[in-house]
Amino acid sequence: MPWENRSFLTLAIFVLSSVLFPPDSASSSLETQQIIDRVNTVYKSIQTVQGYFTRESIIEDEMMEATGTFLYKKPNKVFIHNLEPREQYVVSNGPVLWLYDKEHGSVTKTEIPKSNTALDEQVGVGILFTLNPFDQLADEDYGCQRIEDYENHIIVACKPLHGAGMISRVLVKVDPERWMIAAYEIFGPSGNLITQTKYEDMRQLHNTTWFPFRIETEVMLENKHFKENVRYSRISINNVLEDRIFEFTAPKDVRVIEGLKR
């Protein structure tokens, strides 16, 4: 399943925004697939995102902070410039990913398949692609059902169709005014909560587009427990980003390490 091999150490988390749907007073009568279709339509309207991020992570009571800039172009092109705590570049044109550690003077080059999950495993930027969890809950893998409304939100429960594995269910909280994901929770095989993510501080861009300027994530595994708070600024969407931006040429005299082909 797409989430089962997911890396939770995020190098840079950011989010796709959406075009606002007008409030729908009849949302209480919508069927599950209608809800999913509306959410998918919103997120598909965004083709590029760029901006600044500040990430605060607490791992085993240790606080870490990172800052940087990012550019993202659908479906899987990424350019991330980490400024603090040390300067790094993460660049992917889709089939190839480069990680340039300027301080260490090295470049790791890795071939990846046409899979967002693989990119996530490499550098932990998968939340960039799984911001809309319905993208990962494919019909052939999960069955989804609207179960209730809670605090003016629609709750959709998705369960694996072919055995629970590491995930027994996913609860998705949908904002029925903006048709955006407000939060989601992932539960383990014994029904225990293992991950929860909230999209908060919604701000409107261009009078029509909403963007969550803060994402809070908590991971609760037996051998890993951490919290992450990511804040965004100077967000811009749907700008023209040429493909050449997502190509990388190693500087002279920098050693290139060929990573494993995934």
C-alpha positions as CSV (number, residue, x, y, z in Angstrom):
1,M,0.0,0.0,0.0
2,P,1.2,3.5,-0.7
3,W,1.5,4.5,2.9
4,E,3.0,1.3,4.3
5,N,6.6,2.1,3.3
6,R,6.3,5.8,3.9
7,S,9.2,7.6,5.5
8,F,8.1,9.9,8.3
9,L,11.3,12.0,8.5
10,T,10.3,14.9,6.3
11,L,13.0,17.0,4.7
12,A,10.5,19.6,3.7
13,I,6.7,19.4,4.0
14,F,4.4,21.6,2.1
15,V,1.0,21.5,0.7
16,L,-1.0,21.9,-2.4
17,S,-3.8,24.4,-2.2
18,S,-7.2,24.5,-3.8
19,V,-9.9,26.6,-5.6
20,L,-12.8,27.4,-3.3
21,F,-16.1,25.7,-4.1
22,P,-19.1,27.7,-3.1
23,P,-20.8,26.5,0.2
24,D,-23.2,23.7,-0.5
25,S,-26.2,23.6,1.8
26,A,-27.0,20.1,0.3
27,S,-23.6,18.6,1.3
28,S,-25.4,16.4,3.9
29,S,-27.0,14.4,1.1
30,L,-23.9,13.8,-0.9
31,E,-22.8,10.2,-1.5
32,T,-19.2,9.1,-0.7
33,Q,-18.0,9.2,-4.3
34,Q,-19.5,12.6,-4.9
35,I,-17.5,13.9,-1.9
36,I,-14.3,12.3,-3.1
37,D,-14.8,13.7,-6.6
38,R,-15.3,17.2,-5.3
39,V,-12.1,17.0,-3.2
40,N,-10.1,15.6,-6.1
41,T,-11.3,18.3,-8.5
42,V,-10.1,21.0,-6.0
43,Y,-6.6,19.5,-5.7
44,K,-6.3,18.7,-9.4
45,S,-6.7,22.4,-10.2
46,I,-3.3,23.2,-8.7
47,Q,-0.4,22.5,-11.0
48,T,2.5,24.3,-9.3
49,V,3.3,25.6,-5.8
50,Q,6.3,27.6,-4.5
51,G,7.2,29.4,-1.3
52,Y,9.1,29.4,2.0
53,F,8.9,26.9,4.9
54,T,10.0,26.7,8.5
55,R,9.8,23.2,10.0
56,E,10.0,22.5,13.8
57,S,10.4,18.8,14.7
58,I,10.4,17.2,18.1
59,I,12.0,13.8,18.1
60,E,12.6,12.0,21.4
61,D,12.3,15.4,23.3
62,E,14.9,16.9,21.0
63,M,13.9,20.1,19.1
64,M,15.2,20.7,15.6
65,E,14.4,23.5,13.2
66,A,14.9,23.8,9.4
67,T,14.1,26.6,7.0
68,G,14.2,26.8,3.2
69,T,12.4,27.4,-0.1
70,F,10.6,25.0,-2.4
71,L,9.1,24.6,-5.9
72,Y,6.8,21.8,-6.9
73,K,5.3,21.0,-10.3
74,K,2.9,18.2,-10.9
75,P,3.1,15.3,-11.0
76,N,6.5,14.7,-9.4
77,K,9.0,17.5,-10.0
78,V,10.6,19.0,-7.0
79,F,13.2,21.7,-6.1
80,I,14.0,22.2,-2.4
81,H,16.7,24.5,-1.1
82,N,17.3,23.8,2.6
83,L,19.0,26.9,4.2
84,E,19.2,25.8,7.8
85,P,20.5,24.0,9.7
86,R,22.8,23.3,6.8
87,E,22.6,24.1,3.1
88,Q,21.3,21.3,1.0
89,Y,19.5,20.9,-2.4
90,V,16.9,18.2,-3.2
91,V,16.0,18.2,-6.9
92,S,13.9,15.7,-8.9
93,N,12.8,15.7,-12.5
94,G,10.6,12.7,-11.9
95,P,12.8,9.6,-12.8
96,V,16.0,10.9,-11.1
97,L,16.6,12.5,-7.8
98,W,19.6,14.4,-6.7
99,L,20.6,15.3,-3.1
100,Y,23.4,17.9,-3.0
101,D,24.9,18.4,0.4
102,K,26.9,21.6,0.0
103,E,28.7,21.4,3.3
104,H,29.9,17.8,2.7
105,G,30.7,18.5,-1.0
106,S,28.7,15.4,-2.2
107,V,25.9,14.6,-4.6
108,T,23.8,11.5,-4.3
109,K,22.0,10.5,-7.5
110,T,19.2,8.0,-7.4
111,E,16.9,6.6,-10.0
112,I,13.3,6.2,-8.9
113,P,10.3,4.6,-10.5
114,K,7.2,6.5,-11.5
115,S,5.9,6.5,-8.0
116,N,5.4,9.3,-5.5
117,T,5.9,6.8,-2.7
118,A,9.4,6.1,-3.9
119,L,10.3,9.8,-3.8
120,D,8.9,9.9,-0.3
121,E,11.1,7.0,0.7
122,Q,14.2,8.7,-0.7
123,V,13.9,12.2,0.9
124,G,10.7,12.2,2.9
125,V,8.9,14.7,0.8
126,G,5.9,12.4,0.2
127,I,3.5,14.6,2.1
128,L,3.9,16.9,-0.9
129,F,2.1,14.3,-3.0
130,T,-0.2,12.8,-0.3
131,L,-1.7,16.0,0.8
132,N,-5.0,14.7,-0.6
133,P,-5.1,11.3,0.9
134,F,-7.8,10.2,-1.5
135,D,-5.0,10.1,-4.2
136,Q,-3.5,7.3,-2.2
137,L,-6.7,5.4,-1.4
138,A,-7.1,3.8,-4.8
139,D,-10.4,2.1,-5.5
140,E,-8.7,-1.3,-6.0
141,D,-6.9,-1.0,-2.6
142,Y,-9.4,0.7,-0.3
143,G,-13.1,1.0,0.2
144,C,-14.4,4.3,1.4
145,Q,-17.6,5.3,3.1
146,R,-19.0,8.5,4.5
147,I,-19.7,7.6,8.2
148,E,-20.8,10.8,10.0
149,D,-20.5,14.6,10.2
150,Y,-18.5,16.1,13.1
151,E,-18.0,19.7,14.0
152,N,-19.2,20.9,10.6
153,H,-16.9,18.5,8.7
154,I,-17.6,15.4,6.7
155,I,-15.9,12.2,8.0
156,V,-15.0,9.5,5.4
157,A,-13.6,6.2,6.6
158,C,-11.4,4.1,4.2
159,K,-10.4,0.5,4.9
160,P,-8.1,-1.8,2.9
161,L,-10.0,-4.3,0.8
162,H,-7.3,-7.0,0.8
163,G,-6.3,-7.4,4.5
164,A,-5.3,-4.7,6.9
165,G,-1.5,-5.1,6.8
166,M,0.1,-2.2,8.6
167,I,-3.0,0.0,8.1
168,S,-6.4,-1.0,9.3
169,R,-8.3,2.2,8.4
170,V,-7.9,5.9,7.4
171,L,-10.3,8.6,8.6
172,V,-10.4,11.7,6.4
173,K,-11.9,14.9,7.7
174,V,-13.3,17.1,4.8
175,D,-14.2,20.8,4.9
176,P,-17.5,20.9,3.0
177,E,-17.3,24.7,2.3
178,R,-13.8,24.7,0.7
179,W,-13.8,21.0,-0.2
180,M,-10.3,20.6,1.2
181,I,-8.8,18.1,3.6
182,A,-8.9,19.5,7.1
183,A,-7.2,16.4,8.7
184,Y,-6.7,12.7,8.4
185,E,-5.8,9.9,10.8
186,I,-4.1,6.6,10.1
187,F,-4.7,3.6,12.3
188,G,-2.6,0.5,12.8
189,P,-3.6,-3.2,12.6
190,S,-4.7,-3.3,16.2
191,G,-6.8,-0.1,15.8
192,N,-4.3,2.1,17.4
193,L,-3.7,5.6,16.1
194,I,-0.3,5.8,14.4
195,T,-0.4,9.1,12.5
196,Q,-2.5,12.2,12.5
197,T,-2.1,15.3,10.3
198,K,-4.0,18.6,10.5
199,Y,-4.1,21.4,7.9
200,E,-4.6,24.7,9.7
201,D,-4.4,28.5,9.4
202,M,-6.3,28.6,6.1
203,R,-5.7,31.8,4.2
204,Q,-7.3,32.8,0.9
205,L,-5.0,33.6,-2.0
206,H,-6.1,35.5,-5.2
207,N,-9.6,35.9,-3.7
208,T,-10.5,32.3,-4.7
209,T,-7.7,30.0,-3.5
210,W,-7.2,28.7,0.0
211,F,-4.0,27.5,1.5
212,P,-3.1,26.0,4.9
213,F,-0.2,28.0,6.2
214,R,0.5,25.5,9.0
215,I,0.6,21.7,9.0
216,E,0.9,19.7,12.2
217,T,1.8,16.0,12.1
218,E,2.2,13.6,14.9
219,V,3.6,10.0,14.4
220,M,3.0,7.5,17.2
221,L,4.8,4.2,16.4
222,E,6.2,1.7,18.8
223,N,9.8,2.7,18.0
224,K,9.2,6.2,16.7
225,H,7.3,9.1,18.2
226,F,7.7,12.6,16.9
227,K,5.8,15.8,16.2
228,E,6.3,18.2,13.4
229,N,5.0,21.7,12.8
230,V,5.5,23.3,9.4
231,R,4.7,26.9,8.7
232,Y,4.6,28.5,5.2
233,S,5.0,32.0,3.8
234,R,5.1,33.8,0.5
235,I,3.1,31.1,-1.2
236,S,2.4,31.3,-4.9
237,I,0.5,28.8,-7.1
238,N,0.1,28.0,-10.7
239,N,3.1,30.0,-11.9
240,V,4.9,28.8,-15.0
241,L,7.9,26.6,-13.9
242,E,10.0,25.4,-16.7
243,D,11.2,21.8,-16.6
244,R,14.8,22.9,-16.7
245,I,14.5,24.1,-13.1
246,F,14.1,20.5,-12.0
247,E,17.3,19.3,-13.7
248,F,20.6,19.3,-11.8
249,T,24.3,19.4,-12.8
250,A,26.8,18.6,-10.1
251,P,29.4,21.4,-9.5
252,K,32.9,20.7,-10.6
253,D,35.1,18.8,-8.1
254,V,32.1,17.4,-6.3
255,R,31.9,13.7,-6.0
256,V,28.7,12.0,-7.3
257,I,27.5,8.9,-5.5
258,E,25.2,6.7,-7.5
259,G,22.3,5.7,-5.2
260,L,20.4,2.4,-5.4
261,K,17.9,2.1,-8.2
262,R,14.5,1.8,-6.5
